[in-house]
Amino acid sequence: MKLDDNLLKKYAQVMVRYALNNGEGINKGDTVFLVGQECSKDLFMAIAKAVYAAGGNLLTHYQPNNIRENSLARFLLENGSDEQISFFAKPYWQGIVDATDHILFIIAEPDIHVFEGLPSSKISMMNSARAPYMQMREQKEQAGKLSWSLCLYGTPSMAEEAGLTLEQYWEQIIEACYLREDDPVAKWKQVQQEIEDIKDKLDALAIEKLHINGEDVDLYVQIGKNRKWLSGGGKNIPSFEIFTSPDWRGTNGFIRFNQPLYYSGKRISGVSLRFENGVVVASSATENEDALKEMVAQENADKVGEFSLTDKRHSRITHFMATTLYDENMGGAFGNTHIALGNAYKDTFTGDMATITEAQWAEMGYNSCPKVHTDIISTSNRTVTATLSDGSEKVIYKDGEFVLGES
């Protein structure tokens, strides 16, 4: 399947003129680190040209397709020593972060099951080796000197996993990203403003805790002090979610998820979690439960780093897409609710992040887990009731929509 050149150019414009720089687009002289696999070459090239056209500079990490019969990562996992699998070239990656103003990842899986049959522990070892890179990025981002974004390039493997034809899969991408609009950048700015209005109403409520209730969930989430709600603001394309990083210590109850997730190259379905005082005390899955338990066993990956809601009125995504970027933004009949186990987003803090010590982050209940931030999603119906600082309660979300304008 070859994408229409006009759609490719619009997609690139959305990423360069809107998504990067937290929804503002890049400035002349900015440096973009562009990451993609060879299967995404046409979009990779369109974005690269758009960066140059905007007056930016480019660093690239263009990778061979990661497929089972010719995957360097799989070869390493099957044949490498633990020292090789956990190798991390700190000076190289520190140099990339130092030289970069924006990072743009093109998500494309030419073989979504490339690590099938490999031990989860080995894959976790390889993933964990990149934790220092994430910390470098986080530190620069907190200083307000780095932005990042993600976008999706559909492949036959991903479409098959989602139960769609490649044309149907790309139709979801085109609709979700507003690529048929005459000016998709302007459309994104309009939608983002609508989402910001909802976010502002949530912040004004001074919510202390949430009760999420439905057939497959009875969960309490403590928001914590000095928190604000965030929206994608260009950090993901598409992004319709509104989220915060709660005080992990106040999560209690159970939740089951009707959407699968992918971790360590494995599909994990039928996930169920039970929390006591913020910690996962029971976890199960109907498919690849060993991978779920391997993930939860990582240090602090048994605690919540994010709670999120998506209003179905904004999202045009109507189908499971076998990638978190889309599945966590699904609209459909009831929007979606998701939580992430692992690392918290410190930019949900209402003050100056640069002045806060690690001890203070811990005191406020921000979970620290650089190795893991895994979103787990459910699209079933539920009602979210907020307890406010004055002790009153207010339903803020039901039937897939925020209801903040209602009494």
C-alpha positions as CSV (number, residue, x, y, z in Angstrom):
1,M,0.0,0.0,0.0
2,K,1.4,3.4,-1.0
3,L,0.1,6.5,0.9
4,D,-1.1,9.5,-1.1
5,D,1.7,12.1,-1.2
6,N,-0.7,14.8,-0.1
7,L,-1.7,12.8,3.0
8,L,2.0,12.2,3.8
9,K,2.8,15.9,3.6
10,K,-0.2,16.7,5.9
11,Y,0.9,14.1,8.4
12,A,4.4,15.5,8.4
13,Q,3.1,19.0,8.8
14,V,1.0,17.9,11.8
15,M,4.1,16.5,13.5
16,V,6.5,19.3,12.7
17,R,4.3,22.4,12.7
18,Y,2.1,21.3,15.6
19,A,3.1,18.2,17.6
20,L,6.7,19.0,18.5
21,N,7.5,21.8,21.0
22,N,4.4,20.8,23.0
23,G,1.8,21.7,20.4
24,E,3.6,24.8,19.1
25,G,5.7,23.4,16.3
26,I,9.4,23.7,16.0
27,N,11.3,27.0,15.8
28,K,13.9,27.9,13.2
29,G,17.3,26.5,14.3
30,D,15.8,23.7,16.4
31,T,17.3,20.2,16.2
32,V,15.0,17.2,15.8
33,F,16.1,13.6,16.5
34,L,14.0,11.5,14.2
35,V,13.7,7.8,14.8
36,G,12.0,5.2,12.5
37,Q,12.4,1.9,10.8
38,E,12.8,1.3,7.0
39,C,9.2,0.2,6.6
40,S,8.2,3.8,7.4
41,K,10.5,5.4,4.9
42,D,8.0,7.5,3.0
43,L,6.7,9.2,6.2
44,F,10.3,9.4,7.6
45,M,11.4,11.3,4.5
46,A,8.3,13.5,4.5
47,I,8.9,14.5,8.1
48,A,12.7,15.1,7.5
49,K,11.9,17.4,4.6
50,A,9.3,19.2,6.7
51,V,11.9,19.8,9.5
52,Y,14.3,21.3,7.0
53,A,11.5,23.4,5.4
54,A,10.7,24.8,8.9
55,G,14.3,25.9,9.3
56,G,15.2,23.1,11.6
57,N,18.2,20.7,11.8
58,L,18.0,16.9,11.8
59,L,19.6,14.0,13.5
60,T,18.4,10.6,12.4
61,H,18.2,7.1,13.8
62,Y,17.0,5.0,10.8
63,Q,16.8,1.4,11.6
64,P,16.5,-1.8,9.6
65,N,13.1,-3.6,9.9
66,N,12.9,-5.6,13.1
67,I,11.5,-8.8,11.7
68,R,12.0,-12.3,13.1
69,E,14.1,-13.7,10.3
70,N,16.5,-10.7,10.3
71,S,16.2,-9.0,13.7
72,L,19.4,-7.8,15.3
73,A,17.6,-7.4,18.6
74,R,16.3,-11.0,18.5
75,F,19.7,-12.3,17.5
76,L,21.2,-10.5,20.5
77,L,18.6,-11.9,22.9
78,E,19.1,-15.4,21.6
79,N,22.9,-15.4,21.4
80,G,24.3,-12.5,23.5
81,S,25.6,-12.6,27.0
82,D,23.9,-10.7,29.9
83,E,26.6,-8.1,29.6
84,Q,25.8,-7.6,25.9
85,I,22.1,-7.5,26.4
86,S,22.4,-4.9,29.1
87,F,25.0,-2.8,27.3
88,F,24.3,1.0,27.3
89,A,26.5,3.5,25.6
90,K,26.0,6.4,28.0
91,P,28.3,9.0,26.3
92,Y,26.5,8.4,22.9
93,W,23.0,8.8,24.3
94,Q,24.0,11.7,26.5
95,G,25.3,13.4,23.4
96,I,22.1,12.8,21.5
97,V,20.0,14.3,24.4
98,D,22.4,17.2,24.8
99,A,22.3,18.0,21.0
100,T,18.5,17.7,20.6
101,D,15.6,20.1,21.1
102,H,12.9,17.6,20.1
103,I,12.6,13.9,19.6
104,L,10.1,12.3,17.2
105,F,9.5,8.6,17.1
106,I,7.6,6.9,14.2
107,I,6.0,3.8,15.7
108,A,6.0,1.0,13.1
109,E,6.1,-2.7,13.8
110,P,6.9,-4.7,10.7
111,D,6.6,-7.9,12.9
112,I,4.6,-7.3,16.0
113,H,5.5,-10.7,17.4
114,V,9.3,-10.4,16.7
115,F,10.2,-11.5,20.2
116,E,7.7,-14.4,20.4
117,G,9.1,-17.4,22.2
118,L,11.9,-15.5,24.0
119,P,12.1,-15.3,27.8
120,S,10.4,-12.2,29.3
121,S,13.3,-11.8,31.7
122,K,15.8,-11.4,28.8
123,I,13.6,-8.8,27.1
124,S,13.1,-6.9,30.3
125,M,16.9,-6.9,30.8
126,M,17.3,-5.3,27.4
127,N,14.6,-2.8,28.0
128,S,15.9,-1.9,31.4
129,A,19.3,-1.1,30.0
130,R,17.8,2.0,28.4
131,A,16.5,3.4,31.7
132,P,19.4,5.9,31.9
133,Y,18.4,7.3,28.5
134,M,14.9,7.9,29.8
135,Q,16.3,9.7,32.9
136,M,18.5,11.9,30.7
137,R,15.4,12.9,28.6
138,E,13.3,13.4,31.7
139,Q,15.8,15.7,33.3
140,K,16.1,17.9,30.2
141,E,12.3,17.9,29.7
142,Q,11.8,19.0,33.3
143,A,14.1,22.0,32.6
144,G,11.9,22.9,29.7
145,K,14.5,22.3,27.1
146,L,13.2,19.1,25.4
147,S,10.0,18.0,23.8
148,W,9.0,14.7,22.2
149,S,6.2,13.2,20.2
150,L,5.0,9.9,18.7
151,C,3.1,9.0,15.6
152,L,2.1,5.8,14.0
153,Y,2.9,4.2,10.6
154,G,0.6,1.3,9.9
155,T,2.1,-2.1,8.8
156,P,0.5,-5.3,7.5
157,S,1.6,-7.0,10.8
158,M,-0.1,-4.4,13.0
159,A,-3.3,-4.5,10.8
160,E,-3.5,-8.2,11.0
161,E,-3.1,-8.1,14.8
162,A,-5.9,-5.6,15.0
163,G,-8.1,-7.7,12.8
164,L,-8.2,-5.1,10.0
165,T,-7.1,-4.9,6.5
166,L,-4.1,-2.5,5.9
167,E,-6.5,-0.1,4.2
168,Q,-8.9,-0.2,7.2
169,Y,-6.0,0.3,9.6
170,W,-4.7,3.4,7.7
171,E,-8.3,4.7,7.6
172,Q,-8.2,4.8,11.4
173,I,-4.9,6.7,11.3
174,I,-6.1,9.2,8.7
175,E,-9.4,9.9,10.6
176,A,-7.7,10.1,14.0
177,C,-5.1,12.6,12.8
178,Y,-7.6,14.7,10.8
179,L,-5.5,14.3,7.7
180,R,-8.4,14.9,5.3
181,E,-9.0,18.3,6.8
182,D,-7.9,21.2,4.5
183,D,-5.7,22.4,7.4
184,P,-5.1,19.6,9.9
185,V,-2.7,21.7,12.0
186,A,-5.5,24.3,12.6
187,K,-8.0,21.4,13.3
188,W,-5.6,20.0,15.9
189,K,-5.2,23.4,17.6
190,Q,-9.0,23.7,17.8
191,V,-9.5,20.2,19.3
192,Q,-6.6,20.8,21.7
193,Q,-8.3,24.0,23.0
194,E,-11.5,22.1,23.6
195,I,-9.6,19.5,25.6
196,E,-7.8,22.3,27.5
197,D,-11.1,23.7,28.5
198,I,-12.1,20.4,30.1
199,K,-8.8,20.2,31.8
200,D,-9.1,23.6,33.3
201,K,-12.5,22.7,34.7
202,L,-11.0,19.6,36.3
203,D,-8.2,21.7,37.9
204,A,-10.8,24.1,39.2
205,L,-12.6,21.4,41.1
206,A,-9.8,20.7,43.6
207,I,-10.3,16.9,43.4
208,E,-9.0,14.9,46.3
209,K,-9.9,11.4,45.2
210,L,-11.8,9.5,42.5
211,H,-14.1,6.5,42.6
212,I,-14.2,4.6,39.3
213,N,-17.1,2.2,39.3
214,G,-18.5,-0.2,36.7
215,E,-19.1,-3.9,36.1
216,D,-15.4,-4.6,36.0
217,V,-14.0,-1.9,38.3
218,D,-14.3,-0.7,41.8
219,L,-11.3,1.5,42.3
220,Y,-10.3,4.5,44.4
221,V,-7.5,6.8,43.2
222,Q,-6.1,9.5,45.4
223,I,-5.1,12.5,43.4
224,G,-2.7,14.1,45.9
225,K,-1.6,17.6,46.6
226,N,-0.2,20.1,44.1
227,R,-1.4,18.1,41.1
228,K,-2.9,19.3,37.8
229,W,-4.4,17.5,34.9
230,L,-2.7,17.4,31.5
231,S,-3.6,16.6,27.9
232,G,-1.4,15.4,25.1
233,G,-0.6,18.9,23.9
234,G,1.4,17.4,21.0
235,K,3.2,14.8,22.9
236,N,1.3,12.0,21.1
237,I,-0.5,12.2,17.7
238,P,-3.3,11.5,18.1
239,S,-4.0,12.4,21.8
240,F,-7.4,13.0,23.2
241,E,-6.8,11.8,26.8
242,I,-6.8,13.9,29.9
243,F,-4.6,12.5,32.7
244,T,-2.7,13.1,35.9
245,S,-0.1,11.3,38.0
246,P,-1.8,10.5,41.3
247,D,-0.4,9.9,44.7
248,W,0.3,6.2,44.2
249,R,-0.2,5.5,47.9
250,G,-4.0,6.1,47.7
251,T,-5.0,3.5,45.1
252,N,-7.3,0.8,46.5
253,G,-9.7,-1.7,44.9
254,F,-9.8,-3.8,41.7
255,I,-9.9,-3.2,38.0
256,R,-10.1,-5.5,35.0
257,F,-9.1,-4.4,31.5
258,N,-10.9,-5.5,28.3
259,Q,-8.1,-4.4,26.0
260,P,-4.8,-6.2,25.6
261,L,-1.4,-4.6,26.0
262,Y,2.0,-5.3,24.6
263,Y,5.0,-5.7,26.9
264,S,8.4,-7.3,26.1
265,G,7.1,-8.1,22.6
266,K,4.2,-10.2,24.0
267,R,0.4,-9.6,23.9
268,I,-1.1,-9.7,27.4
269,S,-4.9,-10.1,27.5
270,G,-7.5,-10.3,30.2
271,V,-5.5,-8.3,32.8
272,S,-6.9,-7.9,36.3
273,L,-5.2,-6.0,39.1
274,R,-6.0,-5.5,42.8
275,F,-4.5,-2.7,44.8
276,E,-4.0,-2.2,48.6
277,N,-2.6,1.0,49.8
278,G,-1.2,1.8,46.4
279,V,0.5,-1.5,45.7
280,V,-0.6,-4.3,43.3
281,V,-1.2,-7.3,45.6
282,A,-2.8,-9.5,43.0
283,S,-2.4,-9.6,39.2
284,S,-3.6,-12.0,36.6
285,A,-4.0,-12.3,32.8
286,T,-5.7,-14.8,30.5
287,E,-2.9,-14.6,28.0
288,N,0.9,-14.4,28.8
289,E,0.4,-13.9,32.5
290,D,4.1,-14.5,33.0
291,A,5.0,-11.4,31.0
292,L,2.5,-9.4,33.2
293,K,4.1,-10.7,36.4
294,E,7.6,-10.0,35.0
295,M,6.6,-6.4,34.4
296,V,4.9,-5.9,37.8
297,A,8.0,-7.4,39.5
298,Q,10.2,-4.6,38.2
299,E,11.1,-2.1,41.0
300,N,8.1,0.2,41.6
301,A,6.2,-1.2,38.6
302,D,3.6,-2.4,41.0
303,K,2.4,1.2,41.6
304,V,0.3,3.6,39.6
305,G,2.1,6.4,37.6
306,E,-0.9,7.7,35.6
307,F,-4.7,7.8,35.6
308,S,-6.4,8.9,32.4
309,L,-9.8,9.4,30.8
310,T,-10.7,10.0,27.1
311,D,-13.9,11.7,26.0
312,K,-15.5,9.8,23.1
313,R,-16.7,13.1,21.5
314,H,-13.1,14.0,20.5
315,S,-11.7,10.6,19.4
316,R,-12.5,9.2,16.0
317,I,-10.7,5.9,16.9
318,T,-13.3,3.2,16.9
319,H,-11.3,0.0,16.7
320,F,-8.5,-1.8,18.6
321,M,-5.2,-0.9,16.9
322,A,-2.7,-3.2,18.7
323,T,-0.6,-0.2,19.8
324,T,-0.9,1.8,23.0
325,L,-0.6,5.1,21.2
326,Y,-4.1,4.6,19.6
327,D,-5.7,2.2,22.1
328,E,-5.2,4.6,25.0
329,N,-7.0,7.3,22.9
330,M,-9.9,5.1,21.7
331,G,-13.4,6.7,21.5
332,G,-16.1,4.3,20.6
333,A,-19.2,3.9,22.7
334,F,-17.7,4.7,26.1
335,G,-14.4,6.4,25.5
336,N,-11.7,4.8,27.6
337,T,-10.2,4.7,31.0
338,H,-6.6,3.7,31.5
339,I,-4.0,3.6,34.2
340,A,-0.2,3.2,33.8
341,L,1.8,1.1,36.1
342,G,5.3,2.5,36.6
343,N,6.8,6.0,36.2
344,A,4.8,9.1,37.0
345,Y,4.7,12.2,34.9
346,K,6.3,14.9,37.0
347,D,4.9,17.7,34.8
348,T,1.6,17.2,36.5
349,F,3.1,19.1,39.4
350,T,1.6,22.6,39.8
351,G,5.0,24.2,40.8
352,D,8.5,24.5,39.3
353,M,9.7,21.0,38.7
354,A,13.3,22.1,38.6
355,T,13.3,23.0,42.3
356,I,12.0,19.7,43.6
357,T,14.4,17.1,45.0
358,E,14.0,13.3,44.6
359,A,13.1,13.1,48.3
360,Q,10.3,15.7,47.8
361,W,8.9,13.9,44.8
362,A,8.7,10.8,46.9
363,E,7.1,12.7,49.7
364,M,4.3,13.8,47.3
365,G,3.7,10.3,46.1
366,Y,5.1,10.5,42.6
367,N,6.1,7.0,41.6
368,S,9.7,6.6,40.3
369,C,10.2,3.8,37.9
370,P,12.3,4.7,34.9
371,K,12.2,1.2,33.5
372,V,8.5,0.9,33.1
373,H,5.5,3.1,32.2
374,T,2.9,0.7,30.8
375,D,-0.6,1.8,30.0
376,I,-3.5,-0.7,30.5
377,I,-6.8,0.2,28.9
378,S,-10.5,-0.5,29.2
379,T,-13.3,0.7,27.0
380,S,-16.1,-0.7,29.1
381,N,-18.7,1.7,30.6
382,R,-17.9,3.2,34.0
383,T,-18.8,6.2,36.1
384,V,-16.2,8.4,37.8
385,T,-17.1,10.3,40.9
386,A,-14.9,12.9,42.4
387,T,-14.6,13.7,46.1
388,L,-13.7,17.4,46.4
389,S,-11.7,19.3,49.0
390,D,-14.9,20.4,50.8
391,G,-16.0,16.8,51.1
392,S,-18.7,17.0,48.5
393,E,-19.0,14.5,45.6
394,K,-19.5,15.1,41.9
395,V,-19.8,12.8,39.0
396,I,-17.3,14.0,36.4
397,Y,-17.4,11.2,33.8
398,K,-20.1,8.8,32.7
399,D,-21.1,7.0,29.5
400,G,-17.8,7.9,27.9
401,E,-18.1,11.7,28.4
402,F,-17.0,14.3,30.8
403,V,-20.0,15.9,32.5
404,L,-18.4,18.9,34.2
405,G,-21.0,21.3,32.9
406,E,-23.8,19.4,34.7
407,S,-24.9,19.9,38.3
